[in-house]
Amino acid sequence: MKQYDVAIIGAGVTGTSILYTLKKYTNIKNIVLIEKYDQIAKVQSARTNNSQTLHIGDIESHYTLEKSKSVKKAASYVASYVDAHKGLHRNIPKMLLAVGKEEVKRLKLWYEERKELFPYMRLINREEIATVEPKVIEGRKENEDILAMYTEKGYAIDYGKLSESFVQESGEVDIFLTQKVKKITKEQDYYIIITNKKTLRAKVVVVAISGNSLYFAHQLGYAKNLILLPVAGSFFCGPNYVKGKVYTMQNHKLPFAAVHGDPDVMNQNINRFGPIAKVLPMIERFNYSSVLDFLKLFRFRFDAILSLIKIVSDPIYYRYVLWNMMYDIPYFGKFAFAREIEKIIPTVKGSALKYGKGIGGIRPQIVNVDTKMVEMGEAKIIGNQIIFNITPSPGASVCLNNARIDVKKIVEFLGKEFDEEKFNKDLAWRS
Ligand SMILES: Cc1cc2nc3c(=O)[nH]c(=O)nc-3n(C[C@H](O)[C@H](O)[C@H](O)COP(=O)(O)OP(=O)(O)OC[C@H]3O[C@@H](n4cnc5c(N)ncnc54)[C@H](O)[C@@H]3O)c2cc1C
């Protein structure tokens, strides 16, 4: 049985950024990365399965000022990394669009609070919006209030390529692809990891398999008060109406991003509109065997059922989720969705939109069965020589900061060293 200091399970952007940070900035070299598919980043972090945005806290209008500050720091590591490595991103314009009196008022306040934090952002009026994104103004009512916060310096990132780059930059390391971890047990000072092909031992384990991490946490007796609300996000594709990312103002009660439109990071001729959120009983989109994984996690516990009923019976949720289900109706769905997109592109035609088949992912939103509430943001469970990462949006944007936090803990577990100063210096963002 091969023995490692650290085993990382899951080769998405979370697992690979931890591998990179360990290899480059610590004296731990005996590491293994285990992945169930035959490629790096085939699930949430794949280019097609997320919005490809570097969320840095400037256009996320549901964030508090404190959250904007912390996300800016956390996401700046990725901005710096992609600036230094070719082919992982494109710099594209980005705007937060406010439509109607109430939203315009909110945007002005939002901007006032953040103009020093994000000095590259500026407010632009109808005339300037028409210059930078003509389709946003074309066909819009003359008397409709409209304002936007705008920058040319947005980041569209291929998080799949970013994950591959982390692996390449890590140099020599054991990587076991097509190995699904079935079981993790603890035996004295080691964890025993059983995959479909082999069994190995590791002193420290990092479980970075998105929603599935919670299953192994439960298996080892951790965080039994947490379950998942899997929120799927799909997209419609259309012609190149917009040149940059156009985000809209957020409904504060919803944990998923407001609808936006943007060009695909690798194909500017395609615009993607979404995400369209709906609750699905599965952990991995388009993988129907993951319904079983969801049920194993859920186990029909009474408190879990009560929590989910309480959450989805909130009128804000169920109206939103039911309405979004309409968009799945073949042929008619795209016409219904076009009405929503009119806020961004008033002249959009349903006939120009196409349901993005195979595009989209699942956000593993955490639900606390004690409070029966959705817990926003990512979840990290730290156990005895083991860490579990569950990473809803913006998990990809903040992956290197997450890696920094995990690596600090890992060196503590093993009595090794982390050159955090060098990490911070190398990845300082020069915006
Ligand atoms: C619609 C949508 C839009 C999003 N947009 C953005 C965005 O614009 N910006 C942003 O920052 N974030 C965004 N996110 C969130 C982001 O995609 C995720 O936070 C991030 O990709 C999670 O990375 P991960 O490595 O934790 O998970 P994943 O990329 O899913 O990686 C987990 C890996 O674990 C593997 N695995 C699973 N089970 C096992 C097992 N038993 N054994 C071995 N391997 C296993 C999987 O195959 C996979 O490769 C979005 C999410 C959704 C759903």
The ligand as a MOL file (V3000), in Angstrom:
LIG
                    3D

  0  0  0     0  0            999 V3000
M  V30 BEGIN CTAB
M  V30 COUNTS 53 58 0 0 0
M  V30 BEGIN ATOM
M  V30 1 C -23.9040 27.7930 -13.0530 0
M  V30 2 C -22.6680 28.0660 -12.2760 0
M  V30 3 C -21.9230 29.1960 -12.5450 0
M  V30 4 C -20.7550 29.4560 -11.8200 0
M  V30 5 N -20.0260 30.5510 -12.1390 0
M  V30 6 C -18.8960 30.8310 -11.4690 0
M  V30 7 C -18.1110 31.9530 -11.8300 0
M  V30 8 O -18.4050 32.6610 -12.7830 0
M  V30 9 N -17.0120 32.2170 -11.0940 0
M  V30 10 C -16.6310 31.4340 -10.0190 0
M  V30 11 O -15.6470 31.7350 -9.3770 0
M  V30 12 N -17.3600 30.3420 -9.6870 0
M  V30 13 C -18.4540 30.0130 -10.3990 0
M  V30 14 N -19.1860 28.9030 -10.0750 0
M  V30 15 C -18.7030 28.0170 -9.0070 0
M  V30 16 C -17.4760 27.2350 -9.4630 0
M  V30 17 O -17.7170 26.6100 -10.7040 0
M  V30 18 C -17.1210 26.1980 -8.4010 0
M  V30 19 O -17.0720 26.8230 -7.1270 0
M  V30 20 C -15.7650 25.5540 -8.6450 0
M  V30 21 O -15.5880 25.1670 -9.9890 0
M  V30 22 C -15.6470 24.3390 -7.7330 0
M  V30 23 O -14.4340 23.6970 -7.9910 0
M  V30 24 P -14.1180 22.3310 -7.2580 0
M  V30 25 O -12.7450 21.9450 -7.6380 0
M  V30 26 O -14.4200 22.4730 -5.8060 0
M  V30 27 O -15.1920 21.3150 -7.8270 0
M  V30 28 P -15.1300 20.5300 -9.2240 0
M  V30 29 O -14.5910 21.3660 -10.3060 0
M  V30 30 O -16.4730 19.9200 -9.3990 0
M  V30 31 O -14.0570 19.4100 -8.9560 0
M  V30 32 C -14.3230 18.3040 -8.1300 0
M  V30 33 C -13.6100 17.1280 -8.7320 0
M  V30 34 O -13.7920 15.9970 -7.8510 0
M  V30 35 C -13.9900 14.8430 -8.6610 0
M  V30 36 N -14.6780 13.8400 -7.8340 0
M  V30 37 C -15.9440 13.8500 -7.3850 0
M  V30 38 N -16.1920 12.7510 -6.6390 0
M  V30 39 C -15.0340 12.0370 -6.6200 0
M  V30 40 C -14.6560 10.8160 -6.0100 0
M  V30 41 N -15.5010 10.1090 -5.2410 0
M  V30 42 N -13.3850 10.3640 -6.2000 0
M  V30 43 C -12.4820 11.0670 -6.9510 0
M  V30 44 N -12.7990 12.2310 -7.5600 0
M  V30 45 C -14.0600 12.7160 -7.3800 0
M  V30 46 C -14.8250 15.3520 -9.8270 0
M  V30 47 O -14.7530 14.4850 -10.9260 0
M  V30 48 C -14.1960 16.7200 -10.0810 0
M  V30 49 O -13.1560 16.6570 -11.0260 0
M  V30 50 C -20.3440 28.5760 -10.7880 0
M  V30 51 C -21.0930 27.4280 -10.5200 0
M  V30 52 C -22.2380 27.1640 -11.2660 0
M  V30 53 C -23.0020 25.9360 -10.9880 0
M  V30 END ATOM
M  V30 BEGIN BOND
M  V30 1 1 1 2
M  V30 2 1 2 3
M  V30 3 2 2 52
M  V30 4 2 3 4
M  V30 5 1 4 5
M  V30 6 1 4 50
M  V30 7 2 5 6
M  V30 8 1 6 7
M  V30 9 1 6 13
M  V30 10 2 7 8
M  V30 11 1 7 9
M  V30 12 1 9 10
M  V30 13 2 10 11
M  V30 14 1 10 12
M  V30 15 2 12 13
M  V30 16 1 13 14
M  V30 17 1 14 15
M  V30 18 1 14 50
M  V30 19 1 15 16
M  V30 20 1 16 17
M  V30 21 1 16 18
M  V30 22 1 18 19
M  V30 23 1 18 20
M  V30 24 1 20 21
M  V30 25 1 20 22
M  V30 26 1 22 23
M  V30 27 1 23 24
M  V30 28 2 24 25
M  V30 29 1 24 26
M  V30 30 1 24 27
M  V30 31 1 27 28
M  V30 32 2 28 29
M  V30 33 1 28 30
M  V30 34 1 28 31
M  V30 35 1 31 32
M  V30 36 1 32 33
M  V30 37 1 33 34
M  V30 38 1 33 48
M  V30 39 1 34 35
M  V30 40 1 35 36
M  V30 41 1 35 46
M  V30 42 1 36 37
M  V30 43 1 36 45
M  V30 44 2 37 38
M  V30 45 1 38 39
M  V30 46 1 39 40
M  V30 47 2 39 45
M  V30 48 1 40 41
M  V30 49 2 40 42
M  V30 50 1 42 43
M  V30 51 2 43 44
M  V30 52 1 44 45
M  V30 53 1 46 47
M  V30 54 1 46 48
M  V30 55 1 48 49
M  V30 56 2 50 51
M  V30 57 1 51 52
M  V30 58 1 52 53
M  V30 END BOND
M  V30 END CTAB
M  END
